[in-house]
Amino acid sequence: MPRIHSAVLIGILLGAHIASEPGAQSFPARPVRYIMPLPAGSETDLFARVLAKQLGDFWGQQVIVENRPGGGTTIATEVAVKSAPDGHTFLHAITPFLINATLYAKLPYDTLKDFSCITHIGNLYGVIAAHPSFPVRNVAELIKLAKSRPGDITFATGGSGTSNHIATEALRLAAGINLVHVPYKGTSQAIPDVLSGRVPLLATVLVEAVPYIQSGKLKVVVTTSAKRAPSLPNVPTILETLPNYQAGTGFWALVTRAGTPAAALNKLNADIVRSLQAPDVKARLAAADIEIVGSRPEQCDAFVKEQVAVWGAIVRASGASVD
């Protein structure tokens, strides 16, 4: 008998186990709702539509992307928490899903108790970019300028409490500088004011800034992630200049209602993780500089719990609040 590699054998046995669980083969039994906390046309939304098509074709069921922007993602999250715990509704959780647990004094849901992870899709890279005329080339020069002009330099974000806002607050704390936050209702509304020079700095996720960086309409000052972005290998991270800088991880995940049967949760995980490797989905992730993770539900749950604590510490230290 030919030998079977142990990892392959484990995969075969796991697939057989999932398929044998009650309800696994019949799931999904009806169209699936994919709740998106951002507006249609955003880079995250475009990815969701590629993934939804991939899943819909495989399941033979519609996967409907439902945009519910606003409230720092709390509107979409509340929609998701009111759905039935059967796996037919899931939420595209982005970093504010983690931050809001501390940022808001009161939420209509419990981030850790009311949701179960399907999978951690991947990690995002944060960036601080500037209008080309802004007289800094790196974070060291930004810090020097900010110290000479305390309270005079503004930075735009897609809203209070976003990962970009809190990551820049972490820079402010680590460097001992005073930057003034200018929140907008979404990055798409912030970008025009930075492109015109009205606001000199933009803190955002790299995926939203790439077209403007490539065209020369924005220049990169620094990345805010723990390691250098693949598309910006020559741009240092804040940590390389400020070792005391601390920020959480920007992420994408899919979550569903807590209490969803294990059979449905496991099938969602297996099918979605497999779909992340489909050529069109993988190409979209690569273009967005998303580091693919594709974890098991329990691994994703542990990551969410850890990152809620990490982002919460920054929120408390900065005094950021939206209440």
Secondary structure by P-SEA (a helix, b strand, c coil): cccccaaaaaaaaaaaaaaaccccccccccbbbbccccccccaaaaaaaaaaaaaaaaacccccccccccccaaaaaaaaaaccccccccccccaaaaaaccccccccccccccbbbccccbbbbbbbbbccccccccaaaaaaaaaaccccbbbbccccccaaaaaaaaaaaaacbbbbbbbcccaaaaaaaaaacccccccccccccaaaaaacccccccccccccccccccccccccccccbbbbbbbbbbbccccccaaaaaaaaaaaaaaaacaaaaaaaaaaccccccccaaaaaaaaaaaaaaaaaaaaaaccccc
